[in-house]
Amino acid sequence: MKLRIFTEPQQGAGYRDLLAVAQRAEALGFDAFFRSDHYQKMGGHVSGLPGPSDAWITLAGLARETSTIRLGTLVNSATFRNPGVLAISVANVDEMSGGRVELGLGAGWYLDEHRSYGIPFPSLGERFERLEEQLAIVTGLWATPHGSTFDHEGKHYRLTGSPALPKPVQSPVPVIVGGGGPKKTPALAARYASEFNMPFQSRERFVEQCGRVRAACESIGRDPGTLEYSTALVVCVGSNEAEIARRAASIGREVAELRQNGVCGTPGEAVERLRDWSETGAGRIYLQVLDLADLDHLDLVATEVMPHV
């Protein structure tokens, strides 16, 4: 099982905060550093200062200040960016990182941030239509051979004679599709994704949804084993009960709730929890780190938990 660090900078982190976490995660041997793609904080326990940051601008900076850790988004919102521009941005950052980026792409869901920054927020059905077209365009642009052009005639996007440049270093760039929709999401994951992610759900729901994804793969003749399967869980590990309680309080959560829904407790409890998830088929766990100033937390997980999973 690979452990990845997942951050939510819209809750009140600047670039230096993310850089410190990414560099510590790299030094400790975590598999990847990921960030969310949101333009407004959620919940009331933090101010949101210094304010939101753009996912790919941030990752471009981190690409030049790290050397081995993988970098990505969980997940970009299809409402935020034109797919052609997104393909260019990701390819640029992939080159800047030496081929270490991964693209998570979803339909978008947080209405408040769209209202706050004047971003159109169409119906759920239209958002999924746009997501499907964006996946087709981004992957199509990257896959177009040098010297050839790419065209797309869709309901929401039209590309004509695109040179389909630049190309990323990786071929292909890993694409992550996730969520709990019973039909559209599994179909999109089967067609376009290298990884399926089902975040913040029970093991039972995870297994059920992964079963739908595997069935969708089989229906189009794809081997379900060619996908990675992953989840995201909030992490709150401490050497003793007092440290666990302190870390839970710092993120405005209750220990009992975190023990039920996240990776919470002593290192031994965390190892047991992660092993339970491994039995579901999850090969990657995105550990949602909400207190980015607590780098000792990363140290504890890396030294006392990661070697045992």
MOURPE-V817116 format. One record per backbone hydrogen bond with DSSP energy under -0.5 kcal/mol. NH is the residue of the N-H (numbers start at 1). CO is the residue of the C=O. Records with the same first field share a line. If there is no record, write none. Layout:
NH=CO  CO
This chain:
2=283
4=285
5=32
6=287
7=34
8=289
11=8
12=9
13=9
18=14
19=15
20=16
21=17
22=18
23=19
24=20
25=21
26=22
27=23
28=24
29=25  26
30=25
31=3
32=3
33=70
34=5
35=72
36=7
37=75
48=11
51=48
58=54
59=55
60=56
61=57
62=58
63=59
64=60  61
65=61  62
66=62
70=31
71=100
72=33
73=102
74=35
76=104
78=106
80=77
81=77
86=82
87=83
88=84
89=85
90=86
91=87
92=88
93=89
94=90
95=91
96=92
97=93
98=94  95
99=94
102=71
103=174
104=102
105=176
106=76
111=109
114=110
115=111
116=112
117=113
118=114  115
119=114
120=118
127=123
128=124
129=125
130=126
131=127
132=128
133=129
134=130
135=131
136=132
137=133
138=134
139=135
140=136
141=137
142=138
143=139
144=140  141
148=145
150=162
152=159
154=152  157
159=152
162=150
171=172
174=101
176=103
177=195
179=197
186=181
187=183
188=184
189=185
190=186
191=187
192=188
193=188  189
194=175
195=175
196=228
197=177
198=230
200=232
206=202
207=203
208=204
209=205
210=206
211=207
212=208
213=209
214=210
215=211
216=212
217=213
218=214
219=215
220=216  217
221=218
222=217
224=222
226=223
227=224
228=194
230=196
231=284
233=286
235=288
236=263
238=265
244=240
245=241
246=242
247=243
248=244
249=245
250=246
251=247  248
252=249
253=248
258=254
259=255
260=256
261=257
262=258
263=234
264=262
265=236
270=266
271=267
272=268
273=269
274=270
275=271
276=272
277=273
278=274
279=275
280=277
281=278
282=277
283=229  281
284=229
285=2
286=231
287=4  285
288=233  286
289=6  287
290=288
292=290
294=291
295=293
297=294
298=294
299=295
300=296
301=297
302=298
303=299
304=300
305=301
306=301
308=305
309=306
